[in-house]
């Protein structure tokens, strides 16, 4: 069974110098530093994307609120226009009532 070390490092015919081990460690550390730098860069990019997504979601929510408010105002305006059309329609009940009120006011003034 292997202990995880290279067989050549434990064989009597192959001696590994301290400098070779040191060089291998330095290479491994260098590769880890590169991977760490790449990971940090990706983390920063992910954070930027997440912030942009949060801003977009907030803008979308605000847009939905504005849309609802505008829909409510449109409905109120349509109701007011319908009422106004009913009041001004010749022969309509509201039109007759308005004429009666005006006639009563006119009689009161005379």
N, C-alpha and C positions, 0 to 999 in steps of 0.2 A: 504494500500500500504506500501511496505517496503522501508526504506531509505537505504537499503544496509547493515544495521547493523543486527546482529543476534537478533532474538526476545527474546532470553533468556537474552541478555544483558540489555534489557529495561524492562523486567518483574520485578515486585517488589520482587518476591520470590527468584530471582537469582541475586546475587551480584558478580560482577567480580572484583577481587582484582587488584590493580595496578601492583603487581608482575606478575600476570597471563597475563595481557595485555603486560607488558614489555617482558615476555617470548615469547609470540606469535610474537611480533614484532621482537625480536632477531632471532627467528626461520625463519621468513619470510626473514629477511635481510641475514641470513646465506644461505638460499636457493637461493636468488638472486645473492649472491657472487659466489656461485658454478656455476650457470648458466652463469654468466658473464665470469668466468674463462674458462668454456667450450667454450663459444662463441669466446673468444680471441684466444684460442688454435685452433679452427676451422678456424678462420680468418688467422692465421699464416700459417696453413697448406695449405689453399687456395692460399695464396700469393706465397708460395713455388711452388705449382703446376702451377700457372700462369707464374712464371718466367721460369720454365722448359719448358712450352709450347712455350713461346716466343723464347727461345733458340732453340728448335726443329724447329720452323717455320723459324728462321733465317738460320739454317743449311740446311733445305730443300730448301730454296730459293737459297742459295749459291750452293748447289748441282745441282739445275736446271741450274744455270748460267754456271757451269763447264761442265755439259752435253751438253749444247748448244754450248759452245766453242769447245768442243771435236768433236761434230758433224760437225761443220764448218771446223775444221782442217781435218777431215776424208774426207769430200767432196773435199777440196782443194787437198789433197793427191791423191784422185781417179782421179781428173781432170789432175793432173800432170802426173800420171802413164799412163792415156789414151793418153795424148799428147806424152809422151816418147815412148809408144808402136807404135804410128803412125809414129813418126820420125824414129824409128829403123826398122820398118817393110819393108822388101825387096819388091821393086816394088811399094811402096806407093809414093804418090806425094811428101810428105815432104822428103822422102828418096832420091828421084831423085833430088829434089832441093838442098839438102845438098851435093850430089855428084857433081852437077854442080858448086856449090860454091867452093868446094875443088879443082875441076879441074881448075877453073879460077884462084884460088890462086896459084896453081901449075904452070900454064902457066906464071903467072906474075913473079914468082920466077925464072923461067928458062929463 
